[in-house]
Amino acid sequence: MLVCDYFSGATGSLSTAYGAHTGIGIMPIVLYGTEEQKQKYVPKLASGEEIGCYCLTEPGAGSDANSGKTKAVLSDDGTHYKISGQKYGFPMQVMQV
């Protein structure tokens, strides 16, 4: 919180980007990811080597999460999820810094 407060004194954009990276970029992996996913993604995200994002925007829904049509359906054999839907214009998509 102190970091966001400090950043927001200079620009709201930087504070928003930092909040998105930590809150919706990293937190779902920390809370719900497998150990393998945590080991693969969290160190680089935590160090700032990579920046996290939340891919929300899709045709017909914009950034309204309740209007999204993308779904993750468990495969018949239960080994993976199939994601269906469209996404576009991912601001802050995962990138190496």
C-alpha positions in Angstrom: 0.0 0.0 0.0 2.8 2.4 0.8 4.3 1.8 -2.6 1.0 2.5 -4.4 0.5 5.6 -2.2 4.0 6.9 -3.1 3.5 6.1 -6.8 0.1 7.8 -7.0 1.7 11.1 -5.8 3.6 11.2 -9.1 1.0 9.7 -11.4 -2.2 7.7 -11.1 -1.2 5.6 -14.1 1.9 4.2 -12.4 0.0 3.4 -9.3 -2.8 1.6 -11.3 -0.3 -0.4 -13.2 1.5 -1.5 -10.1 -1.8 -2.4 -8.4 -2.9 -4.5 -11.4 0.5 -6.3 -11.5 0.4 -7.2 -7.8 -3.3 -7.6 -7.3 -4.7 -9.2 -10.4 -1.4 -10.3 -12.1 0.2 -12.2 -9.3 -2.4 -12.9 -6.6 -4.5 -15.5 -8.5 -1.3 -17.6 -9.1 -0.3 -17.3 -5.4 -3.8 -18.2 -4.2 -4.9 -20.8 -6.7 -1.9 -21.8 -8.8 -0.3 -25.2 -8.6 3.1 -25.4 -7.0 4.7 -25.8 -10.5 2.9 -22.6 -11.7 4.0 -20.7 -8.5 7.6 -21.8 -9.0 7.6 -20.9 -12.7 5.9 -17.5 -12.6 6.0 -15.9 -9.1 9.8 -15.4 -8.8 10.0 -13.4 -12.1 6.8 -11.5 -11.4 8.0 -10.7 -7.8 11.4 -9.5 -9.0 10.0 -7.3 -11.7 11.6 -9.3 -14.5 8.1 -9.9 -15.8 5.0 -7.8 -15.4 1.6 -9.5 -14.7 -1.7 -8.7 -16.3 -5.4 -9.6 -16.4 -6.7 -10.4 -19.9 -10.3 -9.1 -19.5 -11.2 -7.2 -22.7 -13.2 -9.1 -25.3 -15.5 -8.2 -28.2 -18.9 -7.0 -27.1 -17.9 -6.8 -23.5 -15.1 -4.3 -23.3 -13.8 -4.3 -19.7 -17.1 -5.4 -18.2 -16.2 -8.7 -16.6 -19.8 -9.8 -16.2 -20.4 -9.5 -20.0 -17.5 -11.7 -21.0 -18.2 -14.9 -22.9 -14.8 -16.7 -22.6 -15.1 -20.0 -20.7 -12.7 -22.6 -19.4 -14.1 -26.1 -19.6 -12.5 -29.1 -18.1 -11.6 -31.7 -20.7 -13.4 -35.0 -20.8 -10.3 -36.8 -19.4 -10.0 -34.2 -16.6 -6.3 -33.4 -17.4 -6.6 -29.8 -18.7 -9.0 -26.9 -19.5 -10.0 -25.8 -22.9 -10.5 -22.1 -23.1 -12.9 -20.7 -25.7 -13.6 -17.1 -26.5 -11.9 -14.1 -27.9 -9.6 -11.5 -26.4 -8.1 -8.4 -27.8 -6.0 -5.4 -26.9 -4.4 -6.7 -23.8 -2.9 -3.7 -22.0 -0.1 -4.7 -19.7 0.2 -8.2 -21.1 3.0 -10.3 -19.5 6.2 -8.9 -20.8 9.9 -9.2 -19.9 11.4 -6.0 -18.6 
